[in-house]
């Protein structure tokens, strides 16, 4: 979670946004943004996606997952069926989402094991 807090705050500041302006853009209060940056509250997945979209950063990068993918114009990234199932599971289960933020590698292993049953 520490990575998310740090990246959120740094990216917001790089974009010269206040907590209030970011909050308005993603439909939450300034206080909510402050709580996210301080680690006192974890944003629900829909808010997390709005943050990533508004800040124009990769969702997985924002939460601490590093994906190495060379940037190229007009590049299309294909998701496997398993990737889509993992994303759908995260959207549906807030407890799973919390586990994912705390320990992404373990959560991915848990999800993969669950899907292979």
C-alpha positions, 0 to 999 in steps of 0.5 A, spaced: 500 500 500 505 504 501 507 504 493 500 506 492 500 512 497 507 514 494 505 514 487 498 517 488 501 523 491 507 524 487 503 523 480 498 528 483 504 533 485 507 532 478 501 534 474 500 540 479 494 538 482 491 539 489 488 534 493 481 538 492 482 538 484 484 531 484 478 529 488 473 533 484 475 530 477 474 523 480 468 525 484 471 524 491 472 529 496 479 532 498 479 529 505 478 522 501 484 524 497 488 525 503 486 519 506 488 515 500 495 519 500 496 517 508 494 510 507 488 511 512 483 509 507 484 504 501 480 507 495 474 502 492 476 499 485 472 504 481 475 510 484 482 507 483 480 506 476 478 513 475 484 515 479 489 512 474 485 514 468 485 521 470 492 521 472 493 517 465 497 512 468 497 505 468 492 502 473 497 496 475 503 501 476 499 505 480 498 500 485 505 497 485 505 492 479 511 493 474 509 491 467 515 491 462 512 493 456 516 497 450 512 503 448 510 503 441 505 507 437 499 503 436 501 497 440 495 493 442 495 489 448 492 482 448 489 480 455 488 472 456 482 469 458 485 468 465 487 475 465 480 477 464 478 473 469 483 475 474 480 483 473 473 481 473 474 477 480 478 483 483 472 488 481 467 483 484 470 482 491 472 488 495 476 483 500 480 480 494 482 487 492 484 489 499 489 483 499 491 484 492 493 491 494 497 488 501 501 483 497 499 483 489 504 477 488 500 472 493 493 475 491 495 473 484 497 466 486 491 465 490 486 467 484 490 463 479 489 457 484 482 459 485 481 459 477 484 453 476 480 449 480 
